[in-house]
Amino acid sequence: MKSKKNIVLKIGTTSIIKDGELNKDLINSLASSIREHKQNGFNFIIVTSGAVQLGANELNLEQRPTALKSLQVASSVGQITLVNSFKEIFKTKDLRIAQVLMSKNVLEDRNQFINTSDALNELIAQDIIPVINENDIVATEELKFGDNDRLSAIVAIVVKAEKLVLITNQEGLFDSDPEKSNNAEKINYIEYDSEELAELIPLSATGEGVGGFSTKIMASQMAGFSGIPTQIITWSDDCIKKVVNSEDIGTLVRPSSKKVKLKKLWIAYGMPVIGKIIIDDGAKNALTKDASLLSIGIKEIKVPFEINDGVEIFDSNDLLIAKGISKISSKEFSLGKEAEGKVVIHKDNLLIL
């Protein structure tokens, strides 16, 4: 039997919460769609927001909390309501779910990264639908993903998804804020690495452009770099059907045609960075031709590093061009004319950005 394709669905707060309450009609419709399309060769992984608002409701708070500790408490309380509602509604469609809470340190440790990938794929193999959220109760400002859009992109990378679908309150990306401009036009297709997409990020972040979509754009860039297309849509009862049938809906962010190995994706998005170096133009050209980084091509060590540390590589114009895992300590080689041609970062542990 041909293996099924994985699709990651991220449901935003504006979709999962309606008039301050859990949108059970959406969850019911979602369950029906998933049941139908699981039989047609698709697996689904859900990343959902909404726990904080549900917790705030149960704690009788007049508005969503903003302080970190209050957010943690509200999220912890709301998670129970959220996952139990998914479980009860999905059970009516003969679908099983599992709650998965993730935190950023999962990505920073290579072994945890692999274990998370194995665990999610085992749930999928056993026909169980992961329902994922950030583990807010142990998060700090430094550990938080910051948004479930980025979390969903990381999940898509981990499960090697066929597509990432971001479900929100707008029908896609617009070239300007549709709530402020009558001339705003929806973008049907856009490349993940296009200047046009990158230019939308600061506009969105300041509220002057696409209406707070900056995190969705950055998530689509992460997925796109990894070879995964992203579809940004608004919810409707037939939207999943249109997505899996590749119909025109929302905005499709087209990905890179390159296939990046999981280890190199961890280098890109999970690896903690310790060292920073500057390389010359000769080394830069060599790296683009799939060569390892040799000590003779390093002009300057900005931040020293030890064996197996994450290292950022900059060119002579101070532009970040690559990341990798060091094979030796920066203490083990010299710079300048006396430099030997030691392998500092092997090409198998090197990712060109």
Backbone torsions as a table, in degrees:
resi	resn	phi	psi	omega
1	MET	NA	134.8	-179.5
2	LYS	-66.6	136.2	-177.7
3	SER	-65.7	148.9	-178.6
4	LYS	-79.7	158.2	178.6
5	LYS	-94.8	137.8	180.0
6	ASN	-91.2	132.4	175.1
7	ILE	-124.7	127.7	177.7
8	VAL	-97.4	124.8	178.9
9	LEU	-109.7	120.2	175.1
10	LYS	-107.9	122.4	-177.8
11	ILE	-107.4	119.1	-177.9
12	GLY	-78.8	163.8	-179.2
13	THR	-58.8	-38.4	-177.8
14	THR	-67.5	-15.2	178.0
15	SER	-99.5	-42.0	-175.4
16	ILE	-79.4	-21.0	177.1
17	ILE	-110.7	127.7	-180.0
18	LYS	-129.7	123.3	-177.5
19	ASP	53.3	37.9	176.3
20	GLY	82.0	-3.1	-177.6
21	GLU	-121.2	162.9	178.9
22	LEU	-63.5	131.7	-178.5
23	ASN	-85.4	83.4	-176.7
24	LYS	-69.4	-26.2	176.7
25	ASP	-63.3	-39.9	177.6
26	LEU	-64.4	-45.4	-178.6
27	ILE	-62.4	-39.5	178.4
28	ASN	-64.9	-44.5	178.1
29	SER	-64.3	-39.9	178.2
30	LEU	-61.7	-45.1	179.7
31	ALA	-60.7	-41.4	178.8
32	SER	-62.8	-43.0	-179.9
33	SER	-64.9	-43.3	-179.5
34	ILE	-63.7	-43.9	178.9
35	ARG	-58.3	-43.9	-178.6
36	GLU	-63.8	-45.8	-171.7
37	HIS	-87.6	-16.1	170.4
38	LYS	-62.7	-34.5	179.3
39	GLN	-73.4	-13.8	-178.9
40	ASN	-105.5	18.2	172.2
41	GLY	99.6	23.6	-179.9
42	PHE	-127.5	141.1	167.6
43	ASN	-104.9	152.0	-179.1
44	PHE	-127.8	138.9	175.4
45	ILE	-123.2	128.2	-173.8
46	ILE	-109.1	130.0	169.4
47	VAL	-114.6	118.3	-173.4
48	THR	-126.5	140.8	171.5
49	SER	-91.5	-172.9	172.9
50	GLY	110.2	-16.8	-175.1
51	ALA	-63.9	-39.9	-177.3
52	VAL	-63.3	-44.6	-179.7
53	GLN	-64.9	-41.0	178.7
54	LEU	-65.2	-38.7	176.9
55	GLY	-66.4	-39.6	177.6
56	ALA	-61.3	-38.2	177.7
57	ASN	-62.8	-46.0	-177.4
58	GLU	-69.0	-27.2	179.2
59	LEU	-89.3	4.1	178.5
60	ASN	59.3	36.4	176.2
61	LEU	-83.3	140.6	-177.1
62	GLU	-72.8	-26.0	178.9
63	GLN	-148.7	165.1	179.2
64	ARG	-61.1	130.4	-179.9
65	PRO	-68.3	159.1	179.7
66	THR	-118.6	-30.0	179.3
67	ALA	-68.1	143.4	-173.7
68	LEU	-57.0	-48.2	-177.9
69	LYS	-63.0	-40.2	178.2
70	SER	-66.2	-36.4	176.0
71	LEU	-63.7	-41.6	179.9
72	GLN	-62.0	-43.9	-179.6
73	VAL	-64.9	-48.3	-179.0
74	ALA	-61.4	-42.1	179.8
75	SER	-63.6	-42.4	-179.6
76	SER	-60.9	-42.9	179.5
77	VAL	-69.1	-43.6	-176.1
78	GLY	-70.9	-26.9	-179.9
79	GLN	-59.1	-36.6	-178.5
80	ILE	-62.9	-48.7	178.8
81	THR	-61.7	-43.3	-176.6
82	LEU	-62.4	-53.3	-174.9
83	VAL	-71.7	-34.5	177.8
84	ASN	-66.3	-35.6	177.5
85	SER	-66.3	-42.6	175.9
86	PHE	-60.9	-45.2	-177.5
87	LYS	-61.3	-47.6	-177.1
88	GLU	-65.3	-43.7	-177.3
89	ILE	-72.0	-42.4	-179.8
90	PHE	-66.8	-31.1	179.2
91	LYS	-62.9	-32.2	178.2
92	THR	-65.8	-17.3	177.4
93	LYS	-106.0	14.2	-178.6
94	ASP	60.9	38.3	178.6
95	LEU	-115.4	137.6	178.2
96	ARG	-104.7	142.4	177.7
97	ILE	-124.4	163.8	172.2
98	ALA	-137.4	136.5	175.9
99	GLN	-81.3	132.3	176.8
100	VAL	-128.9	121.1	176.5
101	LEU	-108.5	129.1	-177.4
102	MET	-123.0	149.5	173.8
103	SER	-130.9	163.6	-170.3
104	LYS	-62.3	-31.1	-177.2
105	ASN	-66.0	-15.7	173.4
106	VAL	-59.1	-36.1	-177.4
107	LEU	-82.1	-26.1	-175.3
108	GLU	-77.4	-20.5	178.0
109	ASP	-105.9	121.4	-175.4
110	ARG	-56.9	-43.8	-178.8
111	ASN	-65.3	-41.5	177.6
112	GLN	-65.5	-35.3	178.1
113	PHE	-60.7	-47.1	179.8
114	ILE	-66.0	-42.7	-179.8
115	ASN	-62.8	-38.8	177.8
116	THR	-63.8	-43.9	177.2
117	SER	-59.3	-46.1	-179.6
118	ASP	-63.1	-41.6	-177.4
119	ALA	-66.0	-45.1	179.5
120	LEU	-63.9	-43.1	-179.4
121	ASN	-67.8	-30.2	176.7
122	GLU	-70.9	-39.6	174.6
123	LEU	-58.3	-46.1	179.8
124	ILE	-62.8	-41.7	-179.7
125	ALA	-62.4	-30.5	179.4
126	GLN	-91.6	16.0	175.6
127	ASP	62.7	36.6	177.1
128	ILE	-112.5	133.9	-176.5
129	ILE	-91.2	115.0	176.1
130	PRO	-70.2	131.4	172.3
131	VAL	-112.9	112.1	-164.7
132	ILE	-113.3	143.1	172.1
133	ASN	-148.5	166.7	175.9
134	GLU	-72.6	145.1	179.2
135	ASN	-82.7	78.5	-172.6
136	ASP	-62.8	-29.5	-172.6
137	ILE	-67.1	-26.3	178.7
138	VAL	-106.2	3.1	-176.5
139	ALA	-79.8	148.2	168.7
140	THR	-121.7	177.1	179.4
141	GLU	-57.8	-33.5	-178.3
142	GLU	-78.6	-28.0	-174.5
143	LEU	-92.9	-17.9	-173.7
144	LYS	-67.9	141.1	171.4
145	PHE	-62.4	-29.4	179.6
146	GLY	93.2	-28.0	178.2
147	ASP	-167.9	152.2	-179.6
148	ASN	-77.2	-13.0	174.6
149	ASP	-64.0	-49.7	178.9
150	ARG	-64.7	-40.6	177.4
151	LEU	-58.0	-42.9	-178.7
152	SER	-65.3	-34.9	177.4
153	ALA	-65.7	-40.5	178.7
154	ILE	-65.9	-41.3	177.2
155	VAL	-61.6	-42.2	179.1
156	ALA	-60.2	-39.6	178.5
157	ILE	-66.2	-45.2	-176.1
158	VAL	-62.5	-39.5	-176.9
159	VAL	-96.5	7.4	179.3
160	LYS	52.5	56.5	-173.6
161	ALA	-67.3	150.0	172.5
162	GLU	-72.6	-33.2	-178.9
163	LYS	-160.5	147.7	170.8
164	LEU	-106.7	128.4	-179.0
165	VAL	-118.4	119.8	178.8
166	LEU	-103.4	113.5	-177.6
167	ILE	-98.8	121.9	-174.1
168	THR	-140.2	-167.8	-176.1
169	ASN	-93.9	4.8	174.9
170	GLN	-123.6	154.6	-173.7
171	GLU	-81.2	13.1	177.4
172	GLY	150.2	-168.0	174.7
173	LEU	-84.8	144.4	177.5
174	PHE	-121.6	155.6	-179.5
175	ASP	-75.2	-11.5	171.5
176	SER	-156.0	171.5	-174.8
177	ASP	-69.6	115.0	-178.5
178	PRO	-66.2	-18.3	178.6
179	GLU	-81.3	-12.9	-178.1
180	LYS	-116.2	-16.4	-176.0
181	SER	-132.8	129.7	175.9
182	ASN	-75.3	-13.8	-178.4
183	ASN	-95.8	4.4	-180.0
184	ALA	-64.3	133.3	-179.3
185	GLU	-119.3	137.1	178.5
186	LYS	-71.7	139.9	176.6
187	ILE	-93.0	115.7	-176.5
188	ASN	-79.1	-42.0	-178.6
189	TYR	-138.8	142.4	178.1
190	ILE	-156.8	147.8	179.9
191	GLU	-83.4	142.7	-175.9
192	TYR	-62.4	-29.7	-176.9
193	ASP	-107.6	18.8	-178.9
194	SER	-77.0	150.0	176.4
195	GLU	-62.9	-34.8	-179.3
196	GLU	-59.8	-43.1	179.7
197	LEU	-68.4	-42.9	180.0
198	ALA	-62.4	-36.2	-178.8
199	GLU	-68.5	-20.3	179.1
200	LEU	-76.0	-20.4	-175.0
201	ILE	-62.8	-54.9	-179.4
202	PRO	-65.1	-32.1	177.2
203	LEU	-63.3	-44.4	-179.4
204	SER	-68.1	-39.5	-177.0
205	ALA	-64.5	-31.7	-179.3
206	THR	-91.7	-1.0	179.6
207	GLY	79.4	10.6	-177.8
208	GLU	-100.0	-4.9	-173.8
209	GLY	-122.3	-104.8	-169.8
210	VAL	-88.2	20.9	169.1
211	GLY	73.8	46.4	176.2
212	GLY	81.2	25.8	-177.3
213	PHE	-95.8	12.1	-174.7
214	SER	-59.6	-40.6	-179.0
215	THR	-68.6	-31.1	177.2
216	LYS	-69.8	-38.3	177.4
217	ILE	-64.1	-45.9	-179.3
218	MET	-65.8	-36.1	176.2
219	ALA	-63.7	-41.4	179.6
220	SER	-67.0	-31.0	176.5
221	GLN	-69.9	-40.4	176.4
222	MET	-61.4	-48.6	179.7
223	ALA	-64.3	-42.7	-178.7
224	GLY	-61.7	-41.9	176.8
225	PHE	-59.4	-31.5	-177.3
226	SER	-88.4	4.9	178.2
227	GLY	85.8	16.4	-177.1
228	ILE	-111.3	123.4	176.0
229	PRO	-72.7	151.5	177.4
230	THR	-121.8	133.5	175.9
231	GLN	-115.3	122.4	179.6
232	ILE	-104.7	117.3	-170.9
233	ILE	-139.3	169.0	168.0
234	THR	-105.7	157.2	-173.8
235	TRP	-75.9	140.3	167.6
236	SER	-152.1	162.8	-175.6
237	ASP	-62.5	-25.0	-177.6
238	ASP	-109.3	12.1	-174.8
239	CYS	-67.8	-36.7	179.5
240	ILE	-66.5	-39.0	176.6
241	LYS	-59.2	-43.2	179.6
242	LYS	-67.8	-37.1	179.4
243	VAL	-64.0	-50.2	-176.0
244	VAL	-70.2	-23.1	177.3
245	ASN	-91.7	6.0	177.8
246	SER	57.6	37.5	175.5
247	GLU	-81.5	160.0	177.5
248	ASP	-69.6	114.9	178.8
249	ILE	-156.0	134.6	179.0
250	GLY	59.8	-142.2	177.7
251	THR	-118.3	126.9	175.7
252	LEU	-100.1	120.5	175.8
253	VAL	-96.5	111.0	-175.0
254	ARG	-75.8	140.7	-175.3
255	PRO	-92.9	176.9	170.8
256	SER	-68.5	149.0	177.4
257	SER	-82.0	-10.2	-178.6
258	LYS	-77.5	144.3	174.3
259	LYS	-101.5	115.8	-176.8
260	VAL	-101.8	131.0	-179.7
261	LYS	-66.4	151.7	-176.3
262	LEU	-57.9	-38.5	-179.7
263	LYS	-61.7	-40.5	-178.9
264	LYS	-74.0	-27.3	174.2
265	LEU	-69.5	-34.8	173.9
266	TRP	-64.2	-40.6	176.4
267	ILE	-59.3	-39.1	-177.8
268	ALA	-71.3	-42.3	-168.0
269	TYR	-120.7	-15.2	-176.4
270	GLY	-114.3	-29.0	-172.6
271	MET	-66.3	127.2	172.8
272	PRO	-68.3	136.4	-178.3
273	VAL	-97.9	127.3	177.5
274	ILE	-109.7	-58.1	-174.1
275	GLY	-92.4	155.9	175.5
276	LYS	-139.1	131.4	-178.5
277	ILE	-135.7	158.5	174.4
278	ILE	-113.1	133.3	178.3
279	ILE	-117.0	161.7	-180.0
280	ASP	-86.3	175.3	-175.4
281	ASP	-66.7	-32.4	178.3
282	GLY	-63.9	-43.3	178.1
283	ALA	-66.3	-39.1	178.8
284	LYS	-59.8	-46.1	178.7
285	ASN	-62.7	-38.6	-179.7
286	ALA	-64.9	-41.0	-179.8
287	LEU	-62.7	-39.3	-179.9
288	THR	-67.3	-15.5	178.6
289	LYS	-103.0	22.3	174.2
290	ASP	70.0	40.3	176.0
291	ALA	-102.6	160.5	172.3
292	SER	-77.1	161.7	177.4
293	LEU	-89.4	121.5	178.8
294	LEU	-100.1	152.8	-177.8
295	SER	-60.7	-30.9	-176.7
296	ILE	-65.5	-20.7	-178.7
297	GLY	-91.7	0.1	-178.0
298	ILE	-90.9	124.2	-179.6
299	LYS	-87.5	-37.9	-174.2
300	GLU	-153.2	141.5	172.5
301	ILE	-101.3	105.5	-178.1
302	LYS	-73.0	-44.0	177.9
303	VAL	-135.2	123.1	-177.6
304	PRO	-67.1	163.3	-175.8
305	PHE	-150.7	161.8	178.2
306	GLU	-109.4	178.6	177.8
307	ILE	-60.3	136.7	177.5
308	ASN	70.3	14.9	173.5
309	ASP	-81.2	152.7	172.2
310	GLY	-76.5	136.0	-176.5
311	VAL	-131.4	133.5	172.1
312	GLU	-95.0	140.1	-176.2
313	ILE	-117.6	123.5	-179.5
314	PHE	-113.1	151.0	175.5
315	ASP	-87.9	-175.6	-175.5
316	SER	-68.1	-14.4	176.6
317	ASN	-95.8	11.8	178.8
318	ASP	64.4	33.1	175.8
319	LEU	-102.2	133.2	178.8
320	LEU	-69.6	121.2	-176.4
321	ILE	-118.9	-17.8	-177.1
322	ALA	-162.3	163.8	173.7
323	LYS	-137.6	151.8	179.5
324	GLY	-166.1	177.6	179.9
325	ILE	-106.6	124.7	-175.0
326	SER	-69.0	139.1	177.3
327	LYS	-89.0	-27.5	179.6
328	ILE	-137.6	166.8	176.0
329	SER	-76.3	151.5	177.0
330	SER	-66.1	-14.5	177.8
331	LYS	-77.9	-12.9	-171.4
332	GLU	-91.2	2.7	178.5
333	PHE	-146.1	160.2	-179.8
334	SER	-110.5	165.8	179.3
335	LEU	-109.0	167.9	175.6
336	GLY	81.9	-154.7	-173.7
337	LYS	-63.9	-27.5	-177.2
338	GLU	-84.5	-1.3	-174.6
339	ALA	-65.2	138.3	173.3
340	GLU	-94.3	163.5	-178.9
341	GLY	-88.0	55.2	179.0
342	LYS	-77.8	145.2	175.6
343	VAL	-77.7	114.9	179.6
344	VAL	-89.6	-43.2	175.9
345	ILE	-134.7	118.4	179.5
346	HIS	-72.0	147.8	-175.8
347	LYS	-60.4	-27.3	178.3
348	ASP	-69.6	-19.7	179.6
349	ASN	-113.1	28.4	-174.9
350	LEU	-128.4	132.4	179.3
351	LEU	-122.9	121.6	175.4
352	ILE	-82.6	128.4	-176.8
353	LEU	-91.2	NA	NA
